């Protein structure tokens, strides 16, 4: 998928997942780059099963993206290849990939202005794209007509289905070698083993009822400081996560779909248990989730939800991890930077073609943990280092962009016994010859990544657009930003949260920070004098 | 006239000489980690003695020496490389440490961020800038460069890596910088990214260049010393260095592209395995090379080794083509210990060559795998290394007893436990390269070599349900022998971005010229050390217009003069894409990104190493003695000398087959037949 896809968001930034589900939809294995994709696919598989019941045949391929039909959000298009031996459906080979554009009112898949899901893009409920091996070209054409770059969309879709088919042929070889019954029995043992392992982990934490909350800057439509609240009950090897006290749903696109909320909870658990535990249906059996439809974590249609895989997914995770920190302090890592994306649409003077470019560079810092300082420029919590920003050289060769500066941002990591990872600075010059259009989508320009167990928060984002002599601060949720040839984006992304009491940071670690410019001399003085 | 292979491991230095008739002579000397060239000369001395020559006469009669070395690898793994500074484009000094924003394991929060080989304070931005199309946006500013160089002089930097953006397209600024560095800091080792890896994608390029800068001076010092010592001893031929990609190059080339030698050590073993597979007509082998410090495992499928386009060594990205080899930190010298949870563990710490296992009696006190093997009766203390290094059973017992006390069990159980733990780790290592990559090891045969493999191998095979194990007679020095089965190889790569589906006639002409120029360059380099038949392999890295990852399309067998060259090339690309990814998109634009030319100087092929094996007289093999060994219980096992066994003879386990340099343990249920080359072909009794 990585090697064959067309769009920058897939081949440079790896915003996709592949998975195998049981015939009944349960997750068996997932090759994920992006943790927030974990645990979301079974809901999608379930939706396809419900829609098509017994009408699934060898050679069929299904497609869907609608969050009110089991998907997480519209840009993540999901393709399903059923795997048969004879006439028996054995499992599913699935690919979910984030599209560069999904239609709707704005380019690039994110519409901060949306107040209803129809403004966010084309909605695809579960549909049959291939019928017994034959592609329904009319249907494909209907969909690709509704996105901005039909050629790229079709190229990416070919890569998605190619990768799912490759999964199918390897699964068939496995099923044939061991016999389908034996192989599927093996699957059950694998799931049970993951459950046992997770339970053993959870059982080692302190029993109790814990509470945590996280706050989103705004929804772009007037709501500020939106709260996500988690009450987590830990008893023996069971966890109950109750999100019902979270704020009611809002106008803008930070609301979560149901599937995304479930995967945010799964992601939080995955960050707390032993890292090499497989992530499958068994892993998540010890968790019970209680939530209420109509809250920001589970919106009622037709609320917009596109930002949810970043925000509020990240805050759902944050609330749960904060809640459980007293139960298992060494496992609770500090917050990673929030997402703040820019999507630019314009014409490339070198090729004459339209382009859409997504900002994946200037990653924010990773959260510190009991293991040490946070990873610098490693991204956001819902990806935790799983999304790559891609080569600057490749970007400059393919887009009318000039990366004047792309380096660490000093003084951005939250202080602590272990310091949050630094964010980044990007100075990006537009080498277009005619005006282009930009959108932003994200959060965290007021609330930085959270510190944990005594550590401080990381610095929040600070993005500006320099047009001639005019400099203005970019908000996290804007549409229709005019970008003139020669304009410069000055991007300073947030740092990760710190972990543990700053007073316990070793003097030699502080010295090295200054020597290497992770903190400036001025910043260092502030840190030391600011200590209790 | 001799050809000599030299394999310096962590514990032993193995040397092999092959004469014009293919007759093989071997020797093993203790490695000398402080200066490995001492051990090399020791080994060559022993080899000369077995040939009844003095060292000078032997070296005068030697045409060339092929050498695999772990000097570069160890410098990287142990972070003992040179003190490096990086000069890079201003505003982009963190590419190395940003690692493209990736963290290998998202869920492992206890994984600290890796320390870059060059700390931020020594990564210096230089005012300059080249554009993606090769034009200069900001000319190289001398003041900025000289400020940086003054700082480096004060800092006492030994090595300088230079990596500017888009230098693969226009290397001018990097070359100017080299001139300035050489003038300001004479004697400092300089690596230019446009020479180490002239390829688009700055992270891969900067990381590979920094690795080169880090290991280059260390490798250079060592190889210079070795060259001097050999010259003093009378050697006048060429020394050729094993490369990670399995080819060999001259010393000066090896020093210049030191990052290409980070897998120099284990590469010889892969070449040997490939050759053994051909000789024994077994196309599917798992090569298992167990030495004193580590075990290297690789796959031969369809007769060919697997390659990787890039790999991480000690967490550092090296984007040069290399053999795909997995190393695990466990070998005969690995030290056993009991961890905080009371669990027995083996490795990764090793007793190495000095002091070596406790039973060597050179001051080692920790129990190693070798000590356990001696205590279990698998090794003959008196006969070890032909009796040159007798082993102390008492010292082995003392060391193993200490482990037994911590575990609260008997000494014998502790020794058997060490054996079991290390065998489990080995089996796990094999699973990593097979099962994890969708390959069923049960369809493969195991080729066991390296001094320590023979004792462990049938138990490891049994754990994986592998039924067949081959142990070559030269098992203990097989990697050194394998180095003599390789060819001289010089690789040239050049980024050359072209649309292959438009302006085809012009692009075909440009491509022909480019390939011819690269071939000339390769031939020129090769001809410095080689006269003989030369083969040329050409390939192109290609992709569809909007993709960013290329696939390598071989041009072998394609008529470069064909008028419709580009169509044929594009056609091969579509087919390869379909093979790899189940589909192709005919009619889409196809882009050519890199051209690759490998110029190969073919060396005379080695015959099987069995020329000296005579048909042995008696049909039933006669043991040379008996030994008490412990396999679940004490057993009496006959001991055979491998040199007395002839083709067709069979030995059933429990038994021990020994030579001066290795020991093979046949467990109950195992049965070994001697093949035409004198190797043991073992059927493993599966329970």
Interface residues (C-beta under 8 A of the other chain):
Chain A: X2 X3 X4 X5 X6 X7 X8 X11 X12 X33 X35 X152 X155 X158 X159 X161 X162 X163 X165 X166 X169 X170 X177 X270 X271 X275 X276 X331 X333 X360 X363 X366 X369 X370 X371 X372 X373 X374 X375 X376 X377 X378 X379 X383 X384 X385 X386 X387 X388 X389 X390 X391 X392 X393 X394 X396 X397 X402 X403 X404 X405 X406 X407 X408 X421 X424 X427 X515 X516 X517 X518
Chain B: X90 X91 X92 X93 X94 X95 X97 X98 X100 X101 X102 X103 X104 X105 X106 X107 X108 X109 X110 X111 X112 X113 X119 X120 X121 X131 X132 X137 X165 X166 X200 X201 X202 X203 X438 X440 X497 X544 X545 X546 X547 X548 X549 X551 X577 X581 X582 X583 X585 X588
